[in-house]
């Protein structure tokens, strides 16, 4: 089987490179912060009592992904956050988190808020699916 290459100098196809690998920098020795991934679902009366929307409690029926990241001794102004369709990249002077998300998200319309009393960054991202409810 011979694969036709568009460019003879290319050593791999773009399909072979894992998504988010451009963020991977193993040489960076900053500590990874603690984090939690939670799923959020909008449930109405017709969903709970009548089962009209075919929603179930699984993550496949959730609309949002919420990532809570503990950042002790961090100021809001020190946080750099980059969201791609399947990757969250967070950097502070002391911490670094490269997180491959469980679902594709709408990277343009997320929300982030820093809860200074809890020293936690809370990022809410809308799950983007081809076949949604």
Buried (B, 14 or more C-beta within 10 A) or exposed (E): EEEEEEEEEEEEEEEEEEEBEEBEEEEEEEEEBEBEBEBBBEEEEEBEEEEEEEBEEEBEBBBBBBBBBBBEEBEEEEBEBEBBBBBBBBBBEEBBBBBBBEBBBEBEEBEBEBEEEEBBBBBBBBBBEEEEE
